[in-house]
């Protein structure tokens, strides 16, 4: 039985600071009052009543700025009261909409997992109660566990739907709600992967028509899963690394839920137990040692690198809080300990798995914003390659996937077991790569140098600019679309693609792409600008291909300076 633990709403008031009291319109007051009558959570009800009593229109308008958008990433947003925030009422309405969608598609079973963030336990219980009330077969994972375990469970249990309550690598004030589908729906072979269109639109429409919360049936009777599914995931993952060695691997879970499962996977495979960053090993929804619990963020793995220096480690591995992403770090002979770029890990794993394919004809695939190097690796090993839109939900639809990755630290090394990015299996595969290289008397740096010598040095960099609202992002993209940009930083634009129009066989997406002529080779400089799908950010992805690393790095610096001016102007 899931026990209740209410998230502490008060700690997030600073996210939406109290301003001078402003009058609350009659229309807004009526909307808030109606919401209070249905809200099942006494804490969020109390907060709304307090703001009404204060006539605090600023806070109320922020929390009632429309229902939290449900898209291909499901729900993701800040905890708080009202329809614009993550709370029990919003999750309950979402679950009711999902019920309607499931009935329309003939789906009648669901497995629900959760991370250890504030609200996750309550949101899981609410979803389970509503699914049971609908008469569905409902399974619940027994405790906070990595997202890949939920994705695995959808396939293992042959469920029609999976829900993972998590905000992944978002800041502590956020939570989220990911939806997976099993089997084939609307002609799309999901096989335990995240939803894409038209499922997101149809679920969103069903949520909009969900009935009053008082009228939604709730029952208990769900099955809390035992250890069998977890152990099955551990067994399947451990088989990916058949040549274990004694390695010094430093590991951080980034205050998330990865530690338990990763340790068991490494032990099952026969590898030495990773050396834990103890301050970050246990789940903590406050994420006290990092500004943002994302290995990509500056400073996030500083404690891991310090420990690696102390113990003279062979490698560093970091998961994000729900352990679906994986970062690596090496002791670079030129720079000392440093984190590998996501594209470097993609190149390493792509090269490693491609040369180990042994006659397999599986696809190599990456997202459109990732480095172009994987295509070259596929060509070298005569393997098929495809490019997808940004987001692992698209990569997971590639049939016969041998290896897929996105530059934001997402990797699939065993799509037959987990049809999603998996930071646990990627971590183990990296350990096997390091072990195999050591037998050869080589290092990760040696393999990287071999890759650059063969395919050219592929320098990549991401620029992220936080915005206060979506309108700012739309305005920036409109600027690119409405103005014919002839050059950037002195490099002429050789090709411009508005990605809202089908390009190279890709479906339309919100973004733009530039290729610049640097006088060396066509497409040697590539720029992609798009909105983040999960956070209020606009993202810019840069790639420079050059013979020499120093030349590529200098060019990146020049392009980054110019693009930052474009993105904030």
N, C-alpha and C positions, 0 to 999 in steps of 0.2 A: 504494500500500500504506500503510495506516495504521500509524504507528509508535507504540510504547508509551511512555507517560509516566505513571508511577504518581503518583497524588496523594500529597501529603505528609501522612500520617495524623497524625503527631506534633504538627503545628501546631494540631490541634483538640482536644487533650487538655483544654485549659482549658474547653471547652464542657461536659465531664463530669468535673469535678475529682476527683482522687483523695481519697478519704475514708479513715477508719480501716478497716483490713482486717477483713472479716467472713467468717465461714465460708461456704463454698460447699456447698450441699446436694449429696447424691449424685445427685439427679435433674438438677439444673442442670449439674453437672460432666459427666454423661453426655451431655446435650444439647450442651454446648459442645464436647466431644471429638468428637462425631459431626459437628458443623458444621465443625470444623477439618479433618477428614478429607476433606471435599468442597470446601472453600474454595480457589478457584484462585489467590488472591492471596497471595504470601508475606508481604506487609506486614501484612495483617489477620490472617493465621494467627499470625504472630509476636506481635502484640499480644494475642491471646486466650491464647496459651500463657503470656505474661508474667503476665497477670491470674490465670490458674489457679495459677501458681507462687506468686503473692503471696496466694492465697486471697482475692482482691478481689471479694467478692460484690456490692458496690455497683455497680461498673462492669459486671460480667457480667449482673446482673439488669436494668440499664438497657438493655443491648444485646440481651437475650433476652426482651424484654417483648412477644413476639408478632411476627409477620411484618409488615413495613412495609405499611400499608394501601394498597391500590390502589383508586382511585376515579375519578370523572370527570375529575380533574386528573392521572390516572395516578399515578406515584410522586413524592413529594417529601419529602426529609428530610435530616438531617445525615449527613455522611460518617463512616464508622466501621465497625468489625467487627460481625458478628452479624446476625440477621434483622430487627432493628428499625432498622437504619441503611442508608444507601445505600452499596453496595459491589459488587464484581464478582459475588459469589455471589448476592446479591439480584437484581441485574440479569439474571444468567444464568437464574435460576429464573423471573423475569418474562418473559424472552424465550421460554423453553420453554412457559410458559402461553399466551403470545400465539400461538405456533406451533399449539398445540392448538385455540385459538379460530379461527384462520385456516382450518385444515383443516375445522372444523365448518361454517364459513360459505362454503366454496369459494373462499377468497381465496388467491392464490399469488404475489403480488408485493409488494415493500416498498421504500420509500426511507427512508434514515436520515440525519438531520442532527444537528449538535451545536453547542454554544457552546464557550467557552474556559475553562470552570471546571475545577477539579481533578476528575479522574476521567472527564471527558466523552469523552476519546479512547479510554480503555480500555473504557468502557461501550458505545461505538459499535462497537468491534471485536468485543467479546463477542456483541453482538446480531447483527452481520453474520455471524459464524461459525456461530451457531446457526441462523439463517435459511437460510444456504447448506446446512448439514447437513440441514435439512428438505426440501431440493430446490426451494426457492423462488427466483424471480428477485429479486436483491438489488442495489439501487443505493445508493451512499453519496456524500453531498455531499463535495467535495474538501477542505474546510477548515472551520474554525468560521465559521458564517454565521448571519444573522438567522433567527428562527423563521418569519417570513413567506415566506422563500425555500423553506423545507421545505414549508409549506402549499401554495405555488404548485407545487412539484415534484410533489406527490401528484396534483394535477389534470393538470398538463402531461404527465406520464409515464403517466397513467391507471393508477396503482398502487392495489391494494386497500387497502394500509395505509401509513401514515407514522409514523415515530417521531422525535421531537425530544428529544435529551438536553440538558436545561437545567433550571435552577431559577429561570429568569426573573429577578425582582428580589429574590429571597431573599438573606439574608446569605451571606458567603463560605464558611461551613462546610457549606452545603447543596448538593445537586444533585437533579435530577429527571428524569422520563421521561414525556413526553407522547405519547399515541397518537391518531392521526388515521385516519379511514376514508374511502376513496374510493367513489364511486357510491352505491348504495342497499343498505342492510343492515337486515334485520328491518323492512322497510317504511319506514325512515327515510332520507330523501335527505341523505346526508352530504356528498357532493361535495367531499371534501377538508377536512373540518372535524373538530374534536375529538369524542371519544366522549361519549355520554350513556347513560343507562340504556335498555335492559338490558345494553348492551355492557360497561359497567364491572363489573357484577356477574358476568357470564359469564366475563370475562377473569380476575377475581379468583378465581373458583371453579377455573378451569383452572390458575392459578398454585398454588393450594393442593394440587392433585393432580399437580404436576409431578414427574417422576421424579428419582432421584439425579443430581447433576450429572455424575458419572462416566459415566452411561449416555446422556447427551444427545449426539447426534452433532454434531460440529463440522467444518466444512470451510471452505476459502477458495474464492475464485472469484467474489466479488462484483465489481461494476463500479463503479469510482470515476468519478463523472461529470466530464465536462470543463466548460468554461465556457459551453456552449451554453444550459443551463437558467438559469444565473445571468444571462447576457446577455438571455435572453428575458424574465425577470422585470424587468430594468432597462428594457428597451424598452417593455413593457406599462405599467409604472408611470410612465415619463416622459411618456407620451401623455396622462396625466391633466391636465397643465398646459401648455396650448398657447400661453400668452401670457407668456413669460418676461420678466423684467426684471433689472436689476442691483440686487440688494438686499444689504444687510449683515445676514446671518443668522448669529448665533453658534450653534454646535452643540456638544453634548457627547454622547458615546456612553456615558458613565457607566462607563468601563473595560470596556465590552462589545464586541460584534462589529458594531455598526452603521456605523462610520465608512466603511469601504471601499465598501459598497453605496450608502449615502446619497450620498456624493460623486459616484459614477458616475451615479446617478439625476438629481441636480441638473445635472450636466454634460450629460447626454443631453437633458434638457428645455430646456437653454439658459440656466439660471440661473447667477448668479455662484457661485463655490465658497464654501460656508459657511466662516466663520472658526472654527477649531477651538479648543476648550479643550484645549490640548496635553497637559496633565497627565492628562487622562481619555480621550484619543483612541484609545489602543491597548488591546487586551484585556489585562487583568491580573486573575487570579482572586483576588488578595488585596484588590481594591478599596480601595487604600490611602488615598484622599482623602475617602472618605465612610463614615459609620457604617453605613448601609444603602444599597445601590445601587439606590435607588428614587426617582425624581424627586418622588414625593409626600412623602417624608420631609423634615422640617425640616432645612435646611442643605444638602441634596443638590445644589442648583443654585446655591449661593452663588458658586462660581467662575465659572459662566456669567454670572450677573448682573454680577459685577465686571468681566468682560471686555466685556460689553455697554456698560457705562458708559464704559469706556476707549475703545472704538472708535466710540461713538455709533451703536450697532446699530439696525436697523429692527425686529428680532424675535429671539427666542431659542427654540431648539428643543432638547429633550432627549429621548433615547430611554432606555429601561431596558436592562439588559445584553444581552437577546436581541432587542431592537429591535422587539418587537411592541406596545409602548406608546409614546405620544408625549405630551410636555408642551410647553406654550408659555408664553412670558413676554413682557410688554409694558412699555413705558415709560408708565405710567399718569400722566395729567396731574395727578391728585390725590395719588398715593402714590409716584410714581417707579417704578423697575423692580420688578416683582412677577410671581410665577408666576400664571398663570390657573388657576382651578379646573377640574377635569375637566368639570364641568357647563357651565362657561362655554365651553370649547372645543367641547363637544357642541352648545351653542346656536349658536355661530358657524358651525360646519360645517353644522349642520342648516339654518339660515337660508340660508346661501350655496348649498348644493346644492338646496334646495327651490325657491328663486327661479330657479335655473338649470336646472330640470328640463326645461323646454321641451316640455311635453306628455307626458313620461314619467310613468307611473303607479306607479312603484316605491314600496315601503313605506319609511316612516321607523319606526325601532324603537329602543327602549332597554330596559335592564334595570329591574326593579322598584325598585331602590334608587337609580336615577338621577333627575335632576330631572324634574318633570312638564312642563317647558317644551316639550319636543319634540312632545308631543301637541298643544299649542296651535299650534306652528308648522305641523304637518301639517294641522290644521283650517283655518288661515289660507290655506294654498296648496291646499286641497282634495285632499290626498294621503292615502292610507290609512296608518294607524298601528297598531302592535301593541306590547304590553309583554310581556317574557319574564322568566323567572327569572334570578337573578344568574349571570353567567358568559357569556363570549362563545360557548361551545359551544351555548348556546340561541339567541342572536341569529343565529348562522350557519345555523340551521335555518329562518329566515324566508325564504320564497321571494320572488323579485323584490325583493331588498333594495336600495333606493337609498342609504340611509345608516343605519347602526346604531352605537350607542355605549353604553358603560358608564362610569360616573363615574370609575372607577379608570384613566383615561387610555387606554382601549381604543376604537379607532375603525375602522370599515370604510367606506371610500369607493369601493371597487371590488370588490364581492363576487363578481363574475363571474370575476375573476382569482385572488384570494386569499379563500377562504371562512373567514376568521378575522380577528381584529384585526391591523392592520398599521401599525406605527409609522413605516415608511419612506414609504408612500403618503400617510399622514395628514400627515407633515411637508411633503411636496411640495405637498399641497393647501392647507395653511396658508400656504405661501410664495406660492402663486397668489392666495389670498385677500388677503394683504397687498399684493401687486403690483397687483391690480385696484382695491383701495381707494385706493392711492396715485395711480393714474391719475385717480380721481375727486376727488383732493385731500382724502381722508379717511383716518382711522386705524382700527385695531382698536377702540380706545376709542369712537370715534364709532359704529361698528356695534353694539357692545354697548349703548350708550345708546339707540340706535334700538330694539333688541330689548326692553330693559326698558320703554321707553315704550309699546310696543305690547302686550306680554303681561304686564306687571307684573314687579317685581324678584323674582327667584327666588334667594334666598340658601340655600346648602347647606353642610353641614359634616359631616365624618366623625369619629367618636370611635373609636379603636382601643385596646383594653386587652389586653395580653399576659397569658396565663395559663400556669401550669405544667403543666396537664393538661386533657384534654377534659371531665372530670367537673365542673370549675369552670364551664365554658361551659354544660353541661347544667343545672347547678344555677341559674344566673342566668336562663336561659330558663324553667325550671320555676317560678321565683319569679313571673315575669310571668304565666305561664299559670294558676298556682294562686291568685293574689291578684287580685281584681277591683280594678284601679287606677281610681279615680274621677277623679283629677286629677293633673297633672304641672306643678309650678312655678306652681300657681294657675290653670292653664288646664284646664277640664273636658274629659274624654275623651268625644268625640262618637261615636267608632267604634273598636272593637278587633277585629283580625283575627288569629286563630291560623293562620299560613300553612301549617301542617301539614295543614290541611283546605282543599280546593280553594276558591280565592277569585278571583272575576272571570275564570273560565275558565283560571286558571293551574294547573299541576300542583302537588301538595303539596311543600313545602320546609320545612326547619327554620328557623323564624323567627317573629317577631311584628310587627304593624304597628298603630300608634296614629294616629288623627286627633284633633287638639285644636281646640276652639272658642275662637278669640281675639276673638270678637265682631264680626269683619269679614265673612268669607266662609267657607263650608263647606270644610273641608279645607285651610285656609290654613296649618296647621301639621301636618306629617307626621313620624312617627318610625318607623324600622324597625330592629329588633335581630336580628342573625343571627350565626352563627359564620363565621369565615373558612374558605374551602375549601382554603386552601394553607398557612396558618400557624396556630400556636396562639394565636389572637386571637379575641375577641368584638368585633364591629363594630356601631356604631350610626350610622345615617344620618339627618340632620336636614334638613328643608326648611321654610323660612318664605317665604310669598308676601306681599308688601306693595307699596304704592305707592311708598314711600320706602325707599331703601337703609338709611338710618340706623335706621329703625324695625325693619327686618328683622334687621339686625346685632345690635341690642340684645336683641331677642327670642331670637335664636340663643344669645347669651351666657347668658341666663337658663335656657333649655332645656338647654343643655350642662351647666351647673353641676348642675342637678337630675338629669340622666341619669347623670352620672359617679358620683353617690352611689348610684344604683340599681345600677350595673354593678359596683361594688366591695363593696357591702354583703353 
